Amino acid sequence: MATEHIVVVGAGQMGAGIAQVALQAGIRVSLVDVNKDGLAKGADRIKAGLKKLVEKGKLDAAKQQTAEANLATFTSARDAKDVDVAIEAVTENEDLKRRIFLELDEVVRPGGILATNTSSIPITRIAAATKRPESVIGMHFMNPVPVMQLVELIRGAATSDETYATIRAMAERMGKTTVVSKDYPGFIVNRILIPMLNEACFALMEGLGTAEDIDTAMKLGTNQPMGPLQLADFIGLDTVLYIAEVLHKGLGDSKYRPCPLLRQYVDAGWYGKKSGRGFYKY
């Protein structure tokens, strides 16, 4: 199945990163965002990323020019034509994603694939909003996309073998390593990661240590590149809370209950690095 033209919906950090690695792989990309300013910032982020690779000697100038020529921007997915694959990369809101998939079902050519970059929402439920559930798959990139090597592939109940094989080949063409997860809450990475971040919040709330001591202990004691509280700040505490709620609701086990301190910080608007304050000030 062809994957020469894709549409990426959502021009934020994730969507722009996905678009960039696709362009580097020689794939034509239509980047879509309803927010014109956000769309322009996304396109600028992609061009800056490509330029940085040229400066580092990891991409030649000719390929940079080709990549930039292969990028088109739109405020509506309906303006993109002859699309082989759609990758949705908007905020973790199931109702929003289902509405987008209804639209993408009409945009992507017959036989094409609809992928979602969701980090926790069941693929099967998203697929049910379309007329082609067999062509829907989870394609969960890690952030920042141009740097992180992993892509989780999540097969919904109806995902076909052809859909899986095509998306796996496309991910590998982008230079990524893939793993396959069943369609259970959190998939592989967040099923393990979010409870660790949540437990670090409990440790802080209970006074087990300061934020700095908890993070230093985990960095030096387990050889992690950054501590769990700092990582939560980088992910976004609102996103961490949302995924924790998905795990708690979807698995029905009290061990996944979100920490009250995490919820309080989100209620205060302290989302982490993006808001200037979380467990640390930025």
Secondary structure, DSSP 8 states (H G I E B T S, - for coil): ---SEEEEE--SHHHHHHHHHHHHTT-EEEEE-S-HHHHHHHHHHHHHHHHHHHHTTSS-HHHHHHHHHTEEEESSGGG--SEEEEEE---S-HHHHHHHHHHHHHHEEEEEEEEE--SSS-HHHHHTTSS-GGGEEEEEE-SSTTT--EEEEEE-TT--HHHHHHHHHHHHHTT-EEEEE-SSTTTTHHHHHHHHHHHHHHHHHTTSS-HHHHHHHHHHHHT-SS-HHHHHHHH-HHHHHHHHHHHHHHH--GGG---HHHHHHHHTT--BGGGTBSSSB-
